[in-house]
Amino acid sequence: MDLHAIEDAVESVSRAYAAKFDLNRTDEWFMLKLQEEVGELTQVFVDLNGMGRDRGLSDDDKREAFANECADVLAHLLLLARSQGIDLPRAIEAKWLSWDAPPTSDEGAAGHH
């Protein structure tokens, strides 16, 4: 599944969740939900790396919780970007994947990237 398809699916789930629980998904809501999820990711990272109190979770439980929170953060980042009219897959291509482009003949000859 590509990132645009994931974004569409996440939007559909979020919209249904908001309708079920009568939530108003404002710009602020999208931003605050992302922050909430980053906080939860931080907590499970602390647990996963043995830096917090023992919560009685197995290593597998900790790893699963970390994976789930990573998914939550990505989903809410996609929702926030979409709410602001940002095509996040395109932005990632422009910002990050441009570094993966082969050097042009001028760059290769000069030894610069």
C-alpha positions in Angstrom: 0.0 0.0 0.0 1.5 3.4 -0.9 1.5 6.4 1.4 -1.4 8.1 -0.5 -3.6 5.0 0.0 -2.7 4.8 3.6 -3.5 8.5 4.0 -6.9 8.0 2.4 -7.6 5.0 4.7 -6.5 6.8 7.8 -8.7 9.8 6.9 -11.7 7.4 6.5 -11.1 5.7 9.9 -10.5 9.1 11.6 -13.7 10.6 10.2 -15.7 7.5 11.3 -14.2 7.6 14.8 -15.0 11.4 15.1 -18.6 10.8 14.0 -19.0 7.9 16.4 -17.7 9.9 19.4 -19.0 13.3 18.3 -15.6 14.9 17.9 -14.9 18.1 16.1 -11.7 17.6 14.1 -10.5 21.2 14.1 -7.1 22.4 13.0 -6.2 22.5 16.7 -7.5 19.0 17.3 -5.2 17.6 14.6 -2.2 19.3 16.1 -3.0 18.4 19.7 -3.8 14.7 18.8 -0.3 14.5 17.1 1.3 15.9 20.3 -0.7 13.4 22.4 0.5 10.5 20.3 4.1 11.7 20.4 3.9 11.8 24.2 2.6 8.2 24.2 5.3 7.2 21.8 7.9 8.7 24.2 6.4 6.8 27.1 6.6 3.4 25.3 10.1 4.2 24.1 11.1 4.8 27.8 9.5 1.5 28.7 11.1 -0.4 25.7 14.5 0.8 26.7 14.3 0.1 30.4 14.4 3.7 31.5 11.1 3.8 33.4 9.3 1.9 36.1 8.5 -1.7 35.6 4.9 -1.9 34.3 4.9 -5.7 34.1 5.1 -5.9 30.3 7.1 -8.5 28.5 9.7 -7.4 25.9 7.3 -8.5 23.1 4.5 -6.4 24.7 6.8 -3.4 24.9 7.8 -3.8 21.2 4.2 -4.2 20.1 3.2 -1.0 22.1 6.1 0.8 20.5 5.0 -0.3 17.0 1.4 0.7 17.7 2.5 4.2 18.9 4.7 4.6 15.8 1.7 3.9 13.7 -0.4 6.4 15.7 2.1 9.1 15.3 2.4 8.5 11.5 -1.4 8.4 11.1 -1.9 11.6 13.0 0.9 13.3 11.1 -0.8 12.3 7.9 -4.1 13.6 9.2 -2.5 16.9 10.3 -0.8 17.5 7.0 -3.9 16.6 5.0 -6.0 19.0 7.2 -3.6 21.8 6.1 -3.7 20.9 2.4 -0.2 19.4 2.4 0.5 16.4 0.2 2.9 14.7 2.6 4.2 12.0 0.2 5.1 14.7 -2.3 6.7 16.8 0.5 8.8 13.8 1.6 9.9 13.3 -2.0 10.9 16.9 -2.4 12.6 17.3 1.0 14.1 13.9 1.6 14.3 11.8 -1.5 15.9 14.5 -3.5 19.1 13.6 -1.6 18.9 10.2 -3.2 19.1 11.6 -6.7 22.3 10.7 -8.7 24.6 13.6 -9.1 24.4 15.6 -12.4 27.4 15.5 -14.7 28.5 18.9 -13.4 28.3 17.7 -9.8 30.1 14.5 -10.5 32.9 16.2 -12.3 33.4 18.7 -9.6 33.1 16.2 -6.8 30.2 18.0 -5.1 26.8 16.7 -4.1 
